Amino acid sequence: MSLKIRLSRGGAKKRPFYRIVVADARMPRDGRFVERIGTFDPLKAKDAADRLVVDAAKAQDWLNKGAQPTDRVARLLESAGVGKRATRNNPEKAKPKKKAQERAAAAAAAAEAAEAASAE
C-alpha cells in the first residue's frame, strides 16, 4: 500500500480549507484517509499562527514509515520544520523550443537591422 501525505479540500465554494491527511495513493482526493495530521487555511495571513497547524511528531512518524508527501505538502512541512524538501530543477525543460528560437533570432536580426539603419 503506497501512502501519500496530501491535502484534502474542504470549505465552501471559493473559500478553500485543507486538511493534511495520510491516505492510500489510490483513494480519491477527498475520500478515505488513514489519519489526519494537520490543517492548512490559505485564506489567512501568511504570518497567522493558525494558518498551518501540523502535528510534527505524527508527520515525522509517517515520513519515517515511508509515506511520500506531495510537492505542496512537502513545502508546508518544511516551513513547519518537519523534514527537508528536495529541490527540483530541470533547466532543459525551460529552454525555448525550435520555433521560439527561430522567432527570437529573427527578432534579434530585425532589431539589429533597425539599429544599423537609424545609425546611418
C-alpha positions as CSV (number, residue, x, y, z in Angstrom):
1,M,0.0,0.0,0.0
2,S,1.5,3.3,-1.2
3,L,0.8,6.1,1.2
4,K,0.7,9.8,0.4
5,I,0.7,12.8,2.7
6,R,-1.6,15.2,0.8
7,L,-4.2,17.9,1.1
8,S,-7.9,17.1,1.3
9,R,-10.1,20.0,0.3
10,G,-13.0,21.2,2.4
11,G,-14.7,24.5,2.8
12,A,-17.2,26.3,0.6
13,K,-17.0,27.4,-3.0
14,K,-14.2,30.0,-3.4
15,R,-13.3,29.5,0.3
16,P,-10.8,26.6,0.4
17,F,-9.8,24.9,3.6
18,Y,-7.4,21.9,3.5
19,R,-6.8,19.1,5.9
20,I,-3.3,17.5,5.7
21,V,-4.0,13.7,5.6
22,V,-2.2,10.5,5.2
23,A,-4.1,8.4,2.6
24,D,-3.6,5.5,0.2
25,A,-2.5,6.9,-3.1
26,R,-5.3,5.1,-4.9
27,M,-8.1,6.8,-2.9
28,P,-9.8,10.0,-4.2
29,R,-8.5,13.4,-3.1
30,D,-11.3,14.0,-0.6
31,G,-12.0,10.3,0.0
32,R,-11.0,7.8,2.7
33,F,-7.8,8.5,4.6
34,V,-5.7,6.8,7.2
35,E,-5.0,9.7,9.6
36,R,-5.4,13.5,9.7
37,I,-2.2,15.2,10.8
38,G,-3.0,18.9,10.3
39,T,-4.8,21.7,8.6
40,F,-4.0,24.5,6.2
41,D,-6.0,27.6,5.6
42,P,-4.7,29.6,2.6
43,L,-7.0,32.5,3.2
44,K,-5.4,33.5,6.4
45,A,-2.5,35.9,6.5
46,K,0.9,34.3,5.9
47,D,2.1,35.3,9.4
48,A,-1.1,34.0,11.2
49,A,-0.2,31.3,13.7
50,D,-3.2,29.1,12.8
51,R,-2.7,29.2,9.0
52,L,-0.8,26.0,9.2
53,V,-1.3,23.6,12.0
54,V,0.6,20.3,11.8
55,D,1.3,17.6,14.4
56,A,5.0,17.4,13.7
57,A,5.6,14.2,15.6
58,K,2.9,12.4,13.6
59,A,4.2,13.8,10.3
60,Q,7.7,12.7,11.0
61,D,6.5,9.3,12.1
62,W,4.6,8.8,8.8
63,L,7.6,10.1,6.8
64,N,9.8,7.5,8.6
65,K,7.3,4.8,7.7
66,G,7.7,5.7,4.0
67,A,4.7,8.0,3.2
68,Q,5.5,10.3,0.3
69,P,4.4,14.0,0.7
70,T,3.1,15.8,-2.4
71,D,5.0,18.8,-3.6
72,R,2.8,21.3,-1.8
73,V,2.7,19.4,1.4
74,A,6.5,19.0,1.3
75,R,6.8,22.8,1.2
76,L,4.3,23.2,4.0
77,L,6.1,20.6,6.2
78,E,9.4,22.3,5.5
79,S,8.0,25.6,6.7
80,A,6.8,23.9,9.8
81,G,10.2,22.4,10.4
82,V,9.4,18.8,9.6
83,G,11.7,17.2,7.0
84,K,13.6,18.8,4.1
85,R,12.2,19.3,0.7
86,A,14.3,18.1,-2.2
87,T,14.9,21.0,-4.7
88,R,13.7,20.3,-8.2
89,N,15.3,21.8,-11.2
90,N,15.0,21.0,-14.9
91,P,16.7,23.7,-16.9
92,E,16.3,21.7,-20.1
93,K,12.6,21.9,-19.9
94,A,12.6,25.7,-19.6
95,K,14.6,26.3,-22.7
96,P,12.7,27.6,-25.7
97,K,11.8,25.1,-28.4
98,K,12.9,25.2,-32.0
99,K,10.2,27.6,-33.3
100,A,10.7,30.0,-30.4
101,Q,14.4,30.1,-31.0
102,E,13.8,30.9,-34.7
103,R,11.4,33.7,-33.8
104,A,13.9,35.1,-31.3
105,A,16.7,35.0,-33.8
106,A,14.5,36.7,-36.4
107,A,13.5,39.4,-33.9
108,A,17.2,40.0,-33.0
109,A,18.2,40.3,-36.6
110,A,15.4,42.8,-37.3
111,A,16.3,44.8,-34.2
112,E,20.0,44.9,-35.4
113,A,19.0,46.0,-38.9
114,A,16.7,48.7,-37.5
115,E,19.6,50.0,-35.2
116,A,22.0,50.0,-38.2
117,A,19.5,51.9,-40.3
118,S,19.0,54.5,-37.5
119,A,22.7,54.9,-37.0
120,E,23.3,56.0,-40.6
